[in-house]
Amino acid sequence: MDLIDRSFGIHGKALEVRGQRLDLLASNIANAATPGYKARDLDFRAALDGQAAVKFRVPLTSSLDGNTVELSVEQTQFAQNAVQYRTTLGFLNGRIAGVMQALKGE
């Protein structure tokens, strides 16, 4: 285990995975009107464990054009993930500030 892993733990990987999930959810939202588009999401736990984590979302109601994006679901998931991303980023910023103080001898 190197210094970075000891200092930041799983939070660095968590930030990366949350960023990937934001990209997927944004893509779903952008393709809400694309016929045949299949909404995708990321299994956070599987991604942290290094496993294949991108899966297709099963819609609550089906659409006639084959699109599985449910805009309200995607927007809610995006907002929740954005809050989790900012929380993880805030934690990492605090850790970095602590490391910087230690390096300066404060």
DRENLO-934177 format. One record per residue: x, y, z of N, C-alpha, C, O in turn; residue number from 1; residue in three letters. Coordinates in steps of 0.001 Angstrom, whole numbers, plus 500000, padded with zeros to 6 digits. Layout:
// DRENLO-934177
<rec n_px="X" n_py="Y" n_pz="Z" ca_px="X" ca_py="Y" ca_pz="Z" c_px="X" c_py="Y" c_pz="Z" o_px="X" o_py="Y" o_pz="Z" resi="NUM" resn="ALA"/>
...
// end
This chain:
// DRENLO-934177
<rec n_px="500847" n_py="498826" n_pz="500000" ca_px="500000" ca_py="500000" ca_pz="500000" c_px="500896" c_py="501242" c_pz="500000" o_px="501769" o_py="501378" o_pz="500858" resi="1" resn="MET"/>
<rec n_px="500683" n_py="502137" n_pz="499047" ca_px="501534" ca_py="503321" ca_pz="498975" c_px="500942" c_py="504477" c_pz="499783" o_px="499847" o_py="504374" o_pz="500336" resi="2" resn="ASP"/>
<rec n_px="501686" n_py="505567" n_pz="499836" ca_px="501297" ca_py="506729" ca_pz="500635" c_px="499941" c_py="507279" c_pz="500219" o_px="499130" o_py="507653" o_pz="501066" resi="3" resn="LEU"/>
<rec n_px="499696" n_py="507329" n_pz="498921" ca_px="498416" ca_py="507861" ca_pz="498435" c_px="497260" c_py="507003" c_pz="498922" o_px="496252" o_py="507530" o_pz="499392" resi="4" resn="ILE"/>
<rec n_px="497394" n_py="505682" n_pz="498814" ca_px="496331" ca_py="504797" ca_pz="499287" c_px="496109" c_py="504947" c_pz="500786" o_px="494967" o_py="504955" o_pz="501246" resi="5" resn="ASP"/>
<rec n_px="497194" n_py="505067" n_pz="501553" ca_px="497055" ca_py="505228" ca_pz="503004" c_px="496410" c_py="506562" c_pz="503358" o_px="495648" o_py="506648" o_pz="504321" resi="6" resn="ARG"/>
<rec n_px="496710" n_py="507592" n_pz="502593" ca_px="496187" ca_py="508923" ca_pz="502883" c_px="494728" c_py="509100" c_pz="502474" o_px="493948" o_py="509735" o_pz="503184" resi="7" resn="SER"/>
<rec n_px="494371" n_py="508542" n_pz="501342" ca_px="493044" ca_py="508797" ca_pz="500794" c_px="492105" c_py="507598" c_pz="500853" o_px="490899" o_py="507748" o_pz="500659" resi="8" resn="PHE"/>
<rec n_px="492636" n_py="506424" n_pz="501116" ca_px="491796" ca_py="505236" ca_pz="501208" c_px="491003" c_py="505005" c_pz="499940" o_px="491498" o_py="505198" o_pz="498829" resi="9" resn="GLY"/>
<rec n_px="489789" n_py="504596" n_pz="500123" ca_px="488929" ca_py="504251" ca_pz="498998" c_px="488317" c_py="505483" c_pz="498333" o_px="487695" o_py="505375" o_pz="497276" resi="10" resn="ILE"/>
<rec n_px="488489" n_py="506640" n_pz="498943" ca_px="487808" ca_py="507841" ca_pz="498468" c_px="488269" c_py="508297" c_pz="497087" o_px="487468" o_py="508852" o_pz="496335" resi="11" resn="HIS"/>
<rec n_px="489523" n_py="508081" n_pz="496734" ca_px="489998" ca_py="508425" ca_pz="495394" c_px="489290" c_py="507607" c_pz="494335" o_px="488844" o_py="508144" o_pz="493321" resi="12" resn="GLY"/>
<rec n_px="489186" n_py="506313" n_pz="494567" ca_px="488479" ca_py="505424" ca_pz="493635" c_px="486992" c_py="505761" c_pz="493604" o_px="486366" o_py="505735" o_pz="492545" resi="13" resn="LYS"/>
<rec n_px="486431" n_py="506076" n_pz="494768" ca_px="485009" ca_py="506427" ca_pz="494841" c_px="484723" c_py="507669" c_pz="494000" o_px="483709" o_py="507727" o_pz="493306" resi="14" resn="ALA"/>
<rec n_px="485604" n_py="508655" n_pz="494058" ca_px="485415" ca_py="509863" ca_pz="493271" c_px="485447" c_py="509536" c_pz="491780" o_px="484640" o_py="510055" o_pz="491008" resi="15" resn="LEU"/>
<rec n_px="486368" n_py="508687" n_pz="491385" ca_px="486459" ca_py="508274" ca_pz="489978" c_px="485185" c_py="507566" c_pz="489525" o_px="484661" o_py="507857" o_pz="488450" resi="16" resn="GLU"/>
<rec n_px="484685" n_py="506639" n_pz="490340" ca_px="483477" ca_py="505886" ca_pz="489991" c_px="482263" c_py="506810" c_pz="489943" o_px="481430" o_py="506695" o_pz="489044" resi="17" resn="VAL"/>
<rec n_px="482161" n_py="507722" n_pz="490903" ca_px="481030" ca_py="508668" ca_pz="490894" c_px="481079" c_py="509563" c_pz="489649" o_px="480035" o_py="509906" o_pz="489095" resi="18" resn="ARG"/>
<rec n_px="482276" n_py="509940" n_pz="489212" ca_px="482420" ca_py="510715" ca_pz="487986" c_px="481967" c_py="509926" c_pz="486765" o_px="481302" o_py="510468" o_pz="485882" resi="19" resn="GLY"/>
<rec n_px="482326" n_py="508651" n_pz="486716" ca_px="481893" ca_py="507791" ca_pz="485611" c_px="480371" c_py="507658" c_pz="485601" o_px="479742" o_py="507653" o_pz="484543" resi="20" resn="GLN"/>
<rec n_px="479788" n_py="507550" n_pz="486805" ca_px="478332" ca_py="507412" ca_pz="486890" c_px="477648" c_py="508704" c_pz="486445" o_px="476611" o_py="508657" o_pz="485784" resi="21" resn="ARG"/>
<rec n_px="478219" n_py="509850" n_pz="486798" ca_px="477655" ca_py="511115" ca_pz="486320" c_px="477637" c_py="511159" c_pz="484800" o_px="476661" o_py="511617" o_pz="484205" resi="22" resn="LEU"/>
<rec n_px="478708" n_py="510685" n_pz="484163" ca_px="478765" ca_py="510645" ca_pz="482696" c_px="477661" c_py="509765" c_pz="482110" o_px="476993" o_py="510150" o_pz="481150" resi="23" resn="ASP"/>
<rec n_px="477477" n_py="508582" n_pz="482697" ca_px="476429" ca_py="507673" ca_pz="482207" c_px="475043" c_py="508280" c_pz="482356" o_px="474236" o_py="508236" o_pz="481427" resi="24" resn="LEU"/>
<rec n_px="474770" n_py="508846" n_pz="483525" ca_px="473456" ca_py="509426" ca_pz="483778" c_px="473198" c_py="510631" c_pz="482873" o_px="472078" o_py="510819" o_pz="482399" resi="25" resn="LEU"/>
<rec n_px="474226" n_py="511447" n_pz="482633" ca_px="474090" ca_py="512584" ca_pz="481722" c_px="473790" c_py="512106" c_pz="480310" o_px="472993" o_py="512719" o_pz="479599" resi="26" resn="ALA"/>
<rec n_px="474424" n_py="511017" n_pz="479904" ca_px="474168" ca_py="510442" ca_pz="478583" c_px="472726" c_py="509943" c_pz="478479" o_px="472074" o_py="510114" o_pz="477450" resi="27" resn="SER"/>
<rec n_px="472243" n_py="509330" n_pz="479547" ca_px="470843" ca_py="508874" ca_pz="479559" c_px="469898" c_py="510063" c_pz="479381" o_px="468965" o_py="510009" o_pz="478579" resi="28" resn="ASN"/>
<rec n_px="470148" n_py="511137" n_pz="480135" ca_px="469296" ca_py="512319" ca_pz="480059" c_px="469350" c_py="512926" c_pz="478661" o_px="468321" o_py="513325" o_pz="478116" resi="29" resn="ILE"/>
<rec n_px="470535" n_py="512995" n_pz="478085" ca_px="470696" ca_py="513572" ca_pz="476748" c_px="469985" c_py="512751" c_pz="475680" o_px="469596" o_py="513285" o_pz="474642" resi="30" resn="ALA"/>
<rec n_px="469815" n_py="511461" n_pz="475929" ca_px="469192" ca_py="510573" ca_pz="474941" c_px="467758" c_py="510193" c_pz="475300" o_px="467249" o_py="509177" o_pz="474828" resi="31" resn="ASN"/>
<rec n_px="467113" n_py="510995" n_pz="476124" ca_px="465750" ca_py="510687" ca_pz="476572" c_px="464757" c_py="510579" c_pz="475412" o_px="463754" o_py="509875" o_pz="475523" resi="32" resn="ALA"/>
<rec n_px="465026" n_py="511263" n_pz="474315" ca_px="464110" ca_py="511234" ca_pz="473171" c_px="464651" c_py="510415" c_pz="472006" o_px="464084" o_py="510464" o_pz="470914" resi="33" resn="ALA"/>
<rec n_px="465721" n_py="509672" n_pz="472205" ca_px="466319" ca_py="508880" ca_pz="471135" c_px="465638" c_py="507510" c_pz="471064" o_px="465744" o_py="506721" o_pz="472003" resi="34" resn="THR"/>
<rec n_px="464946" n_py="507224" n_pz="469966" ca_px="464285" ca_py="505921" ca_pz="469852" c_px="465278" c_py="504765" c_pz="469995" o_px="466355" o_py="504778" o_pz="469400" resi="35" resn="PRO"/>
<rec n_px="464901" n_py="503780" n_pz="470784" ca_px="465718" ca_py="502583" ca_pz="470957" c_px="466874" c_py="502718" c_pz="471929" o_px="467581" o_py="501743" o_pz="472182" resi="36" resn="GLY"/>
<rec n_px="467081" n_py="503907" n_pz="472481" ca_px="468198" ca_py="504091" ca_pz="473414" c_px="467913" c_py="503330" c_pz="474702" o_px="466809" o_py="503389" o_pz="475244" resi="37" resn="TYR"/>
<rec n_px="468916" n_py="502621" n_pz="475177" ca_px="468801" ca_py="501841" ca_pz="476414" c_px="469550" c_py="502555" c_pz="477530" o_px="470766" o_py="502733" o_pz="477455" resi="38" resn="LYS"/>
<rec n_px="468824" n_py="502962" n_pz="478562" ca_px="469434" ca_py="503657" ca_pz="479697" c_px="470401" c_py="502724" c_pz="480416" o_px="470123" o_py="501540" o_pz="480610" resi="39" resn="ALA"/>
<rec n_px="471551" n_py="503289" n_pz="480808" ca_px="472565" ca_py="502518" ca_pz="481517" c_px="472848" c_py="503163" c_pz="482863" o_px="472660" o_py="504365" o_pz="483051" resi="40" resn="ARG"/>
<rec n_px="473298" n_py="502349" n_pz="483780" ca_px="473705" ca_py="502840" ca_pz="485095" c_px="474897" c_py="502025" c_pz="485547" o_px="475262" o_py="501031" o_pz="484920" resi="41" resn="ASP"/>
<rec n_px="475489" n_py="502450" n_pz="486622" ca_px="476698" ca_py="501829" ca_pz="487118" c_px="476435" c_py="501271" c_pz="488509" o_px="475882" o_py="501961" o_pz="489365" resi="42" resn="LEU"/>
<rec n_px="476824" n_py="500044" n_pz="488729" ca_px="476745" ca_py="499428" ca_pz="490057" c_px="477968" c_py="499910" c_pz="490829" o_px="479083" o_py="499445" o_pz="490594" resi="43" resn="ASP"/>
<rec n_px="477751" n_py="500846" n_pz="491752" ca_px="478831" ca_py="501499" ca_pz="492474" c_px="479728" c_py="500492" c_pz="493188" o_px="480952" o_py="500568" o_pz="493075" resi="44" resn="PHE"/>
<rec n_px="479146" n_py="499565" n_pz="493908" ca_px="479925" ca_py="498581" ca_pz="494680" c_px="480766" c_py="497710" c_pz="493757" o_px="481940" o_py="497465" o_pz="494033" resi="45" resn="ARG"/>
<rec n_px="480171" n_py="497243" n_pz="492661" ca_px="480916" ca_py="496403" ca_pz="491711" c_px="482073" c_py="497185" c_pz="491089" o_px="483165" o_py="496646" o_pz="490908" resi="46" resn="ALA"/>
<rec n_px="481835" n_py="498451" n_pz="490765" ca_px="482887" ca_py="499275" ca_pz="490172" c_px="484041" c_py="499487" c_pz="491155" o_px="485205" o_py="499468" o_pz="490757" resi="47" resn="ALA"/>
<rec n_px="483724" n_py="499689" n_pz="492432" ca_px="484777" ca_py="499836" ca_pz="493437" c_px="485599" c_py="498563" c_pz="493562" o_px="486799" o_py="498613" o_pz="493833" resi="48" resn="LEU"/>
<rec n_px="484947" n_py="497423" n_pz="493364" ca_px="485630" ca_py="496142" ca_pz="493463" c_px="486362" c_py="495766" c_pz="492176" o_px="486980" o_py="494704" o_pz="492098" resi="49" resn="ASP"/>
<rec n_px="486292" n_py="496642" n_pz="491162" ca_px="487007" ca_py="496399" ca_pz="489909" c_px="486308" c_py="495439" c_pz="488976" o_px="486928" o_py="494889" o_pz="488066" resi="50" resn="GLY"/>
<rec n_px="485029" n_py="495233" n_pz="489192" ca_px="484261" ca_py="494322" ca_pz="488335" c_px="483510" c_py="495119" c_pz="487271" o_px="483374" o_py="496338" o_pz="487370" resi="51" resn="GLN"/>
<rec n_px="483024" n_py="494406" n_pz="486253" ca_px="482184" ca_py="495054" ca_pz="485232" c_px="480937" c_py="495566" c_pz="485918" o_px="480202" o_py="494796" o_pz="486536" resi="52" resn="ALA"/>
<rec n_px="480693" n_py="496863" n_pz="485814" ca_px="479647" ca_py="497448" ca_pz="486624" c_px="478555" c_py="498161" c_pz="485836" o_px="477533" o_py="498531" o_pz="486414" resi="53" resn="ALA"/>
<rec n_px="478740" n_py="498363" n_pz="484533" ca_px="477733" ca_py="499065" ca_pz="483744" c_px="476645" c_py="498082" c_pz="483348" o_px="476899" o_py="497023" o_pz="482775" resi="54" resn="VAL"/>
<rec n_px="475425" n_py="498476" n_pz="483677" ca_px="474268" ca_py="497617" ca_pz="483390" c_px="473163" c_py="498454" c_pz="482767" o_px="473122" o_py="499674" o_pz="482926" resi="55" resn="LYS"/>
<rec n_px="472274" n_py="497783" n_pz="482058" ca_px="471114" ca_py="498479" ca_pz="481499" c_px="470058" c_py="498617" c_pz="482572" o_px="469816" o_py="497696" o_pz="483352" resi="56" resn="PHE"/>
<rec n_px="469424" n_py="499796" n_pz="482600" ca_px="468371" ca_py="500053" ca_pz="483569" c_px="467054" c_py="499452" c_pz="483069" o_px="466721" o_py="499570" o_pz="481890" resi="57" resn="ARG"/>
<rec n_px="466324" n_py="498819" n_pz="483955" ca_px="465016" ca_py="498270" ca_pz="483620" c_px="463974" c_py="499345" c_pz="483926" o_px="463853" o_py="499780" o_pz="485071" resi="58" resn="VAL"/>
<rec n_px="463220" n_py="499779" n_pz="482907" ca_px="462262" ca_py="500866" ca_pz="483134" c_px="461042" c_py="500407" c_pz="483937" o_px="460655" o_py="499239" o_pz="483910" resi="59" resn="PRO"/>
<rec n_px="460453" n_py="501367" n_pz="484649" ca_px="459215" ca_py="501073" ca_pz="485377" c_px="458044" c_py="500956" c_pz="484405" o_px="457150" o_py="500129" o_pz="484584" resi="60" resn="LEU"/>
<rec n_px="458068" n_py="501791" n_pz="483381" ca_px="457053" ca_py="501722" ca_pz="482326" c_px="457769" c_py="501679" c_pz="480983" o_px="458735" o_py="502408" o_pz="480758" resi="61" resn="THR"/>
<rec n_px="457291" n_py="500827" n_pz="480104" ca_px="457961" ca_py="500694" ca_pz="478803" c_px="457468" c_py="501763" c_pz="477838" o_px="456370" o_py="502301" o_pz="477976" resi="62" resn="SER"/>
<rec n_px="458313" n_py="502051" n_pz="476863" ca_px="457997" ca_py="503056" ca_pz="475864" c_px="457783" c_py="502363" c_pz="474521" o_px="458377" o_py="501320" o_pz="474250" resi="63" resn="SER"/>
<rec n_px="456937" n_py="502945" n_pz="473692" ca_px="456632" ca_py="502333" ca_pz="472392" c_px="457823" c_py="502361" c_pz="471447" o_px="457930" o_py="501502" o_pz="470571" resi="64" resn="LEU"/>
<rec n_px="458722" n_py="503331" n_pz="471604" ca_px="459862" ca_py="503438" ca_pz="470674" c_px="461095" c_py="502668" c_pz="471154" o_px="462152" o_py="502745" o_pz="470527" resi="65" resn="ASP"/>
<rec n_px="460970" n_py="501920" n_pz="472269" ca_px="462074" ca_py="501106" ca_pz="472759" c_px="463066" c_py="501855" c_pz="473636" o_px="464036" o_py="501260" o_pz="474105" resi="66" resn="GLY"/>
<rec n_px="462848" n_py="503135" n_pz="473868" ca_px="463725" ca_py="503920" ca_pz="474725" c_px="463393" c_py="503592" c_pz="476179" o_px="462225" o_py="503607" o_pz="476568" resi="67" resn="ASN"/>
<rec n_px="464417" n_py="503294" n_pz="476983" ca_px="464182" ca_py="502922" ca_pz="478380" c_px="464517" c_py="504036" c_pz="479371" o_px="464539" o_py="503807" o_pz="480581" resi="68" resn="THR"/>
<rec n_px="464778" n_py="505246" n_pz="478858" ca_px="465084" ca_py="506377" ca_pz="479738" c_px="463787" c_py="506905" c_pz="480353" o_px="462834" o_py="507225" o_pz="479642" resi="69" resn="VAL"/>
<rec n_px="463769" n_py="506988" n_pz="481666" ca_px="462673" ca_py="507640" ca_pz="482379" c_px="463288" c_py="508896" c_pz="482986" o_px="464023" o_py="508836" o_pz="483972" resi="70" resn="GLU"/>
<rec n_px="462971" n_py="510025" n_pz="482378" ca_px="463655" ca_py="511269" ca_pz="482682" c_px="463645" c_py="511613" c_pz="484173" o_px="464668" o_py="512041" o_pz="484706" resi="71" resn="LEU"/>
<rec n_px="462529" n_py="511438" n_pz="484843" ca_px="462475" ca_py="511787" ca_pz="486267" c_px="463400" c_py="510894" c_pz="487093" o_px="464021" o_py="511365" o_pz="488045" resi="72" resn="SER"/>
<rec n_px="463496" n_py="509628" n_pz="486744" ca_px="464398" ca_py="508702" ca_pz="487442" c_px="465846" c_py="509121" c_pz="487211" o_px="466639" o_py="509176" o_pz="488151" resi="73" resn="VAL"/>
<rec n_px="466183" n_py="509413" n_pz="485972" ca_px="467556" ca_py="509792" ca_pz="485629" c_px="467959" c_py="511095" c_pz="486322" o_px="469068" o_py="511208" o_pz="486846" resi="74" resn="GLU"/>
<rec n_px="467063" n_py="512068" n_pz="486323" ca_px="467369" ca_py="513350" ca_pz="486963" c_px="467562" c_py="513187" c_pz="488467" o_px="468446" o_py="513811" o_pz="489054" resi="75" resn="GLN"/>
<rec n_px="466741" n_py="512353" n_pz="489084" ca_px="466876" ca_py="512099" ca_pz="490526" c_px="468196" c_py="511400" c_pz="490819" o_px="468910" o_py="511785" o_pz="491745" resi="76" resn="THR"/>
<rec n_px="468529" n_py="510372" n_pz="490033" ca_px="469781" ca_py="509650" ca_pz="490225" c_px="470981" c_py="510565" c_pz="489994" o_px="471974" o_py="510491" o_pz="490718" resi="77" resn="GLN"/>
<rec n_px="470886" n_py="511425" n_pz="488983" ca_px="471974" ca_py="512359" ca_pz="488689" c_px="472194" c_py="513309" c_pz="489867" o_px="473330" o_py="513531" o_pz="490285" resi="78" resn="PHE"/>
<rec n_px="471102" n_py="513869" n_pz="490402" ca_px="471205" ca_py="514814" ca_pz="491517" c_px="471799" c_py="514132" c_pz="492757" o_px="472665" o_py="514700" o_pz="493422" resi="79" resn="ALA"/>
<rec n_px="471335" n_py="512922" n_pz="493065" ca_px="471866" ca_py="512195" ca_pz="494222" c_px="473352" c_py="511898" c_pz="494053" o_px="474138" o_py="512072" o_pz="494984" resi="80" resn="GLN"/>
<rec n_px="473727" n_py="511456" n_pz="492873" ca_px="475127" ca_py="511128" ca_pz="492624" c_px="475997" c_py="512385" c_pz="492659" o_px="477137" o_py="512334" o_pz="493123" resi="81" resn="ASN"/>
<rec n_px="475472" n_py="513511" n_pz="492174" ca_px="476230" ca_py="514763" ca_pz="492209" c_px="476517" c_py="515189" c_pz="493650" o_px="477609" o_py="515670" o_pz="493952" resi="82" resn="ALA"/>
<rec n_px="475538" n_py="515011" n_pz="494535" ca_px="475741" ca_py="515331" ca_pz="495954" c_px="476804" c_py="514407" c_pz="496547" o_px="477675" o_py="514860" o_pz="497290" resi="83" resn="VAL"/>
<rec n_px="476735" n_py="513129" n_pz="496227" ca_px="477731" ca_py="512173" ca_pz="496728" c_px="479116" c_py="512492" c_pz="496178" o_px="480111" o_py="512356" o_pz="496890" resi="84" resn="GLN"/>
<rec n_px="479190" n_py="512912" n_pz="494925" ca_px="480468" ca_py="513299" ca_pz="494314" c_px="481066" c_py="514486" c_pz="495065" o_px="482243" o_py="514470" o_pz="495427" resi="85" resn="TYR"/>
<rec n_px="480244" n_py="515523" n_pz="495299" ca_px="480733" ca_py="516710" ca_pz="496014" c_px="481157" c_py="516375" c_pz="497440" o_px="482131" o_py="516934" o_pz="497943" resi="86" resn="ARG"/>
<rec n_px="480437" n_py="515471" n_pz="498093" ca_px="480789" ca_py="515061" ca_pz="499448" c_px="482145" c_py="514362" c_pz="499459" o_px="482992" o_py="514658" o_pz="500302" resi="87" resn="THR"/>
<rec n_px="482350" n_py="513448" n_pz="498538" ca_px="483619" ca_py="512735" ca_pz="498443" c_px="484750" c_py="513707" c_pz="498101" o_px="485843" o_py="513615" o_pz="498660" resi="88" resn="THR"/>
<rec n_px="484486" n_py="514626" n_pz="497192" ca_px="485490" ca_py="515622" ca_pz="496819" c_px="485851" c_py="516501" c_pz="498019" o_px="487022" o_py="516822" o_pz="498222" resi="89" resn="LEU"/>
<rec n_px="484861" n_py="516886" n_pz="498805" ca_px="485120" ca_py="517684" ca_pz="500007" c_px="485982" c_py="516936" c_pz="501006" o_px="486885" o_py="517514" o_pz="501612" resi="90" resn="GLY"/>
<rec n_px="485705" n_py="515652" n_pz="501178" ca_px="486519" ca_py="514830" ca_pz="502078" c_px="487964" c_py="514777" c_pz="501591" o_px="488898" o_py="514944" o_pz="502375" resi="91" resn="PHE"/>
<rec n_px="488138" n_py="514545" n_pz="500299" ca_px="489494" ca_py="514478" ca_pz="499734" c_px="490215" c_py="515816" c_pz="499854" o_px="491412" o_py="515850" o_pz="500139" resi="92" resn="LEU"/>
<rec n_px="489502" n_py="516910" n_pz="499639" ca_px="490126" ca_py="518229" ca_pz="499796" c_px="490610" c_py="518432" c_pz="501226" o_px="491682" o_py="518996" o_pz="501443" resi="93" resn="ASN"/>
<rec n_px="489829" n_py="517977" n_pz="502204" ca_px="490244" ca_py="518061" ca_pz="503601" c_px="491489" c_py="517233" c_pz="503867" o_px="492394" o_py="517675" o_pz="504575" resi="94" resn="GLY"/>
<rec n_px="491535" n_py="516037" n_pz="503304" ca_px="492714" ca_py="515178" ca_pz="503457" c_px="493948" c_py="515807" c_pz="502827" o_px="495035" o_py="515776" o_pz="503404" resi="95" resn="ARG"/>
<rec n_px="493775" n_py="516377" n_pz="501642" ca_px="494901" ca_py="517018" ca_pz="500957" c_px="495406" c_py="518198" c_pz="501779" o_px="496615" o_py="518391" o_pz="501907" resi="96" resn="ILE"/>
<rec n_px="494496" n_py="518985" n_pz="502333" ca_px="494889" ca_py="520120" ca_pz="503163" c_px="495678" c_py="519626" c_pz="504386" o_px="496649" o_py="520261" o_pz="504796" resi="97" resn="ALA"/>
<rec n_px="495258" n_py="518495" n_pz="504965" ca_px="495978" ca_py="517916" ca_pz="506096" c_px="497374" c_py="517450" c_pz="505727" o_px="498324" o_py="517646" o_pz="506486" resi="98" resn="GLY"/>
<rec n_px="497497" n_py="516837" n_pz="504568" ca_px="498811" ca_py="516381" ca_pz="504089" c_px="499716" c_py="517582" c_pz="503828" o_px="500901" o_py="517560" o_pz="504162" resi="99" resn="VAL"/>
<rec n_px="499150" n_py="518630" n_pz="503229" ca_px="499935" ca_py="519831" ca_pz="502946" c_px="500432" c_py="520471" c_pz="504249" o_px="501579" o_py="520913" o_pz="504325" resi="100" resn="MET"/>
<rec n_px="499582" n_py="520519" n_pz="505257" ca_px="500008" ca_py="521066" ca_pz="506553" c_px="501129" c_py="520227" c_pz="507165" o_px="502090" o_py="520762" o_pz="507718" resi="101" resn="GLN"/>
<rec n_px="500993" n_py="518918" n_pz="507060" ca_px="502028" ca_py="518036" ca_pz="507592" c_px="503355" c_py="518230" c_pz="506867" o_px="504417" o_py="518216" o_pz="507489" resi="102" resn="ALA"/>
<rec n_px="503291" n_py="518409" n_pz="505564" ca_px="504513" ca_py="518619" ca_pz="504792" c_px="505178" c_py="519955" c_pz="505138" o_px="506402" o_py="520084" o_pz="505099" resi="103" resn="LEU"/>
<rec n_px="504352" n_py="520937" n_pz="505474" ca_px="504889" ca_py="522247" ca_pz="505841" c_px="505341" c_py="522278" c_pz="507311" o_px="505980" o_py="523234" o_pz="507750" resi="104" resn="LYS"/>
<rec n_px="505006" n_py="521234" n_pz="508053" ca_px="505394" ca_py="521174" ca_pz="509447" c_px="504495" c_py="521982" c_pz="510369" o_px="504915" o_py="522390" o_pz="511452" resi="105" resn="GLY"/>
<rec n_px="503288" n_py="522210" n_pz="509952" ca_px="502341" ca_py="522997" ca_pz="510772" c_px="501571" c_py="522120" c_pz="511726" o_px="500738" o_py="522616" o_pz="512484" resi="106" resn="GLU"/>
// end
